[in-house]
Amino acid sequence: MLRRLRHIVMLLLPLFALASCDKTIHEYPGKYSITLTVRCSVDLTPPEYFTTVECDPETGTSYVVRAQAAEPFGTRFSEPVCLRYVIDLYRVTSSHSVFVERKVLFADVDDPNPQAITTFNVDASKYKVLVWCDYVQDDLRQAWYYNTDDLRKIVYSDEEVIDNNDKDVFTNMLDVDLTDYYYLDGEYELVYDVDLERPKGKFKCISTDVDDYVKNGDDAEDITAVVTYTQYVSAGYNVEEQKPNYFEPTRTFITKAKYDEDGNLVLCYDYVFVNGKQTNVKLNFYFYKGEVAVGNDGVITGDEISHWTGIVVPLKRNRETLIEGRMLTTSFGTGGFGIDPGFEDEIVIPWGD
């Protein structure tokens, strides 16, 4: 019986092999063409309110969340700007991603969504679509405040910042798996929508004692703010991983105070890449009458009004943190200002009209 069973198995083996070969022969690549369309949309509404850092010269800082916050105003720019969309396509292999193609498109800030639409001719593989959107000068339409040669290694450029609003950015990434089309025949037009998000949080420092400050005839809009990040602060971004990828031990910028739409005196503000959903930055503020001078050794000098040092500010993606207090008529922390001699350039930020 066992011998007979073995004989039957030996007879069936060629049939199994033939069936296996037949299946292999017929699983050949299909005659297909695939057009991948990517449609990018963005919400340019300024960040909504997150929390308030209340500064007190006696107790330092406390954190409060207001029950009601004003609706954010539309962003006002100091110069004509437009939006630049950088869309990179990567093919995904078993070990890494390989760059395939880049598309760069421009849109006016008031264009309806989707603002950027582009197509790629692709095969039946796995892909990543990386999308970056920033502000650029409308007349030049080229990279401005960011080096975007590689969207996985974005860093700030050396361009002097005119207005921190221009540093606002939007980004997202998309995974696309087209391997199911490998054995198919025909033409396929696939459309994917990408909603871009703001990877930065914003802080804004407001003086609540401006009326007392101007009593002596001082000009509130002739105040210069020197702001220093005193601990590691994000200075680059990886679109593929959707997180900051480069950090600086310290960074300083200089700006002029200006009234906002509500009549508040805004001493300074900035946008910062947020690692995860929420992070903290540690700031020193120095306020001066008129302009300041920056020596070759990196030391900033001027007619100091007040200073607030060691202020810890929580930041959340796409949210605005307010810093408020009697910033001009009181001080907190250590006075005096200096920058490490290794500091090469000051960043002067006039707000414009």
C-alpha positions in Angstrom: 0.0 0.0 0.0 2.8 2.4 0.9 4.6 1.6 -2.3 1.4 2.3 -4.3 0.9 5.6 -2.5 4.5 6.6 -3.3 3.9 5.7 -6.9 0.8 8.0 -7.1 2.7 10.9 -5.5 5.5 10.5 -8.0 3.0 10.7 -10.8 1.4 13.8 -9.4 4.6 15.8 -8.8 5.1 16.7 -12.5 1.5 17.9 -12.6 2.1 20.2 -9.6 5.3 21.5 -11.2 3.5 22.2 -14.4 0.7 24.0 -12.6 3.3 26.1 -10.7 5.1 27.0 -14.0 1.9 27.8 -15.6 1.0 30.3 -12.9 4.5 31.8 -13.0 4.4 32.2 -16.8 1.1 34.1 -16.7 2.1 36.5 -13.9 4.0 39.0 -16.1 3.8 42.8 -15.9 0.8 44.3 -17.4 0.8 46.9 -20.1 -0.2 49.9 -18.0 0.4 53.6 -17.7 -0.2 55.5 -14.5 -0.6 59.2 -14.1 -0.4 60.4 -10.5 -2.0 63.8 -9.8 -1.3 65.6 -6.5 -3.6 68.4 -5.4 -2.3 70.6 -2.6 -4.4 72.7 -0.3 -3.5 75.0 2.5 -5.2 77.0 5.3 -3.4 80.3 5.7 -5.4 81.4 8.7 -2.9 82.6 11.4 -2.3 80.4 14.4 -5.2 80.3 16.9 -4.6 81.1 20.6 -2.9 78.5 22.7 -1.9 80.0 26.1 -0.6 83.1 27.8 2.7 83.5 29.7 2.1 86.3 32.3 5.4 88.0 33.3 5.6 89.5 36.8 8.8 91.1 38.1 8.2 89.7 41.6 7.2 86.1 40.9 8.6 85.6 37.4 6.2 83.8 35.0 2.9 82.0 35.3 0.8 80.3 32.6 -2.9 80.9 32.1 -5.4 79.9 29.4 -8.1 82.5 28.7 -11.7 81.4 28.4 -12.1 83.4 25.3 -9.5 84.5 22.8 -9.9 86.9 19.9 -10.1 85.5 16.4 -6.8 85.7 14.6 -6.4 88.5 12.0 -5.2 87.8 8.5 -1.5 88.0 8.1 -0.1 91.3 6.9 3.2 91.3 5.1 5.8 94.1 4.7 6.3 93.3 1.0 4.5 91.6 -1.9 4.8 87.8 -1.4 3.4 84.7 -3.0 3.4 81.0 -2.1 5.9 78.5 -3.4 5.1 74.8 -3.5 7.9 72.3 -3.7 6.6 68.8 -4.5 9.2 66.0 -4.5 8.4 62.4 -5.5 10.5 59.5 -4.0 10.3 55.9 -4.9 10.4 53.6 -1.8 12.7 50.6 -1.9 13.2 47.9 0.7 15.8 50.0 2.5 15.5 53.6 1.6 13.8 56.3 -0.6 15.1 57.3 -4.0 14.5 60.7 -5.4 12.5 60.6 -8.7 11.3 64.1 -9.7 10.6 67.6 -8.3 7.9 70.1 -9.3 7.8 73.7 -8.2 4.6 75.8 -8.5 3.6 79.2 -7.4 0.3 80.6 -6.2 -1.1 83.9 -5.0 -2.0 84.0 -1.3 -5.7 84.5 -2.1 -6.0 81.7 -4.7 -8.7 79.1 -3.9 -7.8 75.6 -2.9 -6.4 73.4 -4.2 -3.7 76.0 -4.9 -1.2 73.7 -6.5 -1.9 70.8 -8.9 0.7 68.7 -10.6 1.1 65.3 -12.2 3.8 62.6 -12.3 4.1 59.6 -14.7 4.8 56.7 -12.5 5.1 52.9 -12.5 3.5 50.3 -10.2 5.8 51.0 -7.2 5.6 52.5 -3.7 6.2 56.2 -3.4 6.4 59.1 -1.0 5.2 62.6 -2.0 6.9 65.3 0.1 5.3 68.8 0.0 6.7 72.0 1.3 5.1 75.5 1.0 6.7 78.7 2.0 6.5 82.4 1.2 8.8 84.0 -1.4 9.1 87.4 -2.9 6.5 87.8 -5.7 8.8 89.5 -8.1 11.6 87.0 -7.8 9.8 83.7 -7.1 12.7 81.8 -5.8 13.9 80.2 -2.5 14.1 82.9 0.1 14.4 82.1 3.8 14.9 78.3 3.5 17.4 76.0 1.8 15.1 73.4 0.2 17.6 71.5 -2.0 16.6 68.4 -0.1 13.2 68.4 1.6 14.5 65.9 4.2 17.2 68.4 5.2 15.7 71.9 5.2 17.6 74.6 7.0 17.4 78.3 7.2 19.2 80.3 4.5 21.6 83.2 5.1 19.0 85.7 3.8 18.4 88.6 6.1 14.9 88.3 7.5 12.6 91.2 6.6 9.5 90.2 8.5 9.0 87.1 10.7 5.6 86.5 9.1 7.5 85.5 6.0 9.0 82.6 7.9 5.6 80.9 8.2 5.5 77.5 6.3 3.2 74.6 5.6 4.0 71.0 4.8 2.9 67.4 4.7 3.8 64.0 3.1 1.8 61.3 1.4 2.5 57.5 1.1 1.3 56.0 -2.2 1.3 52.3 -2.9 0.7 51.4 -6.6 2.0 47.9 -6.5 -1.5 46.4 -7.1 -1.4 47.9 -10.7 1.7 45.8 -11.6 -0.2 43.0 -13.4 -3.0 45.2 -14.8 -3.5 46.5 -18.3 -4.8 50.0 -19.2 -4.4 53.6 -18.4 -5.0 54.9 -14.9 -5.3 58.4 -13.6 -5.0 58.6 -9.9 -5.7 61.7 -7.8 -4.4 62.3 -4.3 -5.2 65.3 -2.1 -2.7 66.7 0.3 -3.8 69.1 3.1 -0.8 71.0 4.3 -0.3 71.9 7.9 1.7 74.4 9.8 4.7 72.7 11.5 5.5 75.8 13.6 4.2 77.4 16.7 4.2 81.2 17.2 4.9 83.4 20.2 4.1 87.1 20.5 5.4 89.4 23.2 3.0 92.2 24.2 3.7 95.1 26.6 0.9 96.0 28.9 2.6 99.1 30.4 3.0 101.1 27.2 0.9 104.0 28.5 3.3 104.4 31.5 6.3 104.2 29.2 5.2 107.0 26.8 4.3 109.4 29.6 7.8 110.8 29.4 7.6 111.4 25.7 9.3 108.2 24.6 8.2 106.7 21.2 6.9 103.2 21.7 7.6 102.3 18.1 11.2 103.3 18.4 11.9 100.4 20.7 14.3 97.7 19.5 13.9 94.2 20.9 16.8 91.8 21.0 15.6 88.2 21.4 17.9 85.2 22.2 17.0 81.6 22.3 19.2 80.4 25.2 18.8 76.6 24.8 18.8 74.4 21.8 16.2 75.6 19.3 15.0 74.0 16.1 16.6 75.4 12.9 15.7 72.8 10.3 13.0 70.4 9.2 12.6 66.9 7.6 9.4 66.8 5.5 9.6 63.0 5.1 9.6 62.4 8.9 7.5 65.6 9.7 9.8 66.8 12.4 12.7 69.1 13.0 16.0 67.6 12.0 18.5 70.3 13.1 19.0 72.3 16.3 21.2 75.3 17.2 22.5 75.9 20.7 21.5 79.5 20.5 20.0 82.0 18.1 19.4 85.8 18.3 17.3 88.1 16.2 16.7 91.9 16.4 13.4 93.6 15.6 11.4 96.8 16.1 8.2 97.1 18.2 5.0 97.8 16.4 1.3 98.1 17.2 -1.0 95.4 16.0 -4.6 95.5 14.8 -6.0 95.6 18.4 -3.8 98.5 19.4 -1.4 96.3 21.4 2.3 97.1 21.4 3.9 94.0 20.0 7.6 94.0 21.1 8.6 90.9 19.1 7.3 87.6 17.7 8.6 84.6 15.9 7.7 81.2 14.4 9.5 78.1 15.6 9.5 74.5 14.3 7.8 72.3 17.0 9.1 68.8 17.7 6.0 66.7 18.2 2.8 68.5 19.0 4.3 70.7 21.7 7.7 72.0 22.9 9.3 74.7 25.0 11.8 77.4 24.2 13.8 79.5 26.7 14.1 83.2 25.8 15.9 86.3 26.9 14.4 89.7 26.0 16.3 92.9 26.0 14.5 96.2 25.1 16.4 99.3 23.9 15.5 102.9 23.0 16.3 103.5 19.3 18.8 101.3 17.5 21.5 99.0 18.9 25.0 98.5 17.8 26.6 95.0 17.2 30.3 94.9 17.7 32.8 92.7 15.8 32.9 90.5 18.9 29.1 89.9 18.7 28.3 92.1 21.7 25.1 94.2 21.4 25.1 97.6 23.0 22.5 100.3 23.3 20.3 102.4 25.6 18.6 99.6 27.5 15.0 100.1 28.7 14.5 96.7 30.4 15.3 93.0 30.2 13.5 89.8 30.9 15.6 86.7 31.0 15.1 82.9 31.3 11.4 83.0 30.2 10.2 79.5 29.3 7.6 79.7 26.6 5.4 76.7 25.6 4.8 76.3 21.9 2.3 74.1 20.0 2.0 73.5 16.3 -0.4 75.9 14.6 -1.0 77.8 17.8 0.0 81.2 19.2 1.5 81.7 22.7 1.1 85.2 24.1 3.7 86.7 26.4 2.4 89.6 28.4 3.5 91.9 31.2 4.9 95.2 32.2 7.8 94.5 30.0 9.1 98.1 29.6 8.8 99.6 33.1 10.0 96.5 35.0 12.8 93.9 34.6 13.3 90.3 35.6 16.5 88.2 35.6 20.1 89.1 34.8 20.8 92.3 33.0 23.5 93.0 30.4 23.7 91.4 27.0 26.4 89.5 25.1 26.8 87.0 22.4 29.4 84.3 22.1 32.3 85.5 20.0 31.6 82.6 17.6 28.4 84.4 16.6 29.0 85.6 13.0 26.0 87.7 12.1 23.2 89.7 13.6 19.7 89.2 12.2 18.1 92.6 11.7 14.4 92.5 11.2 12.7 95.8 10.3 9.0 95.4 10.3 8.3 97.8 7.4 5.2 100.0 7.1 
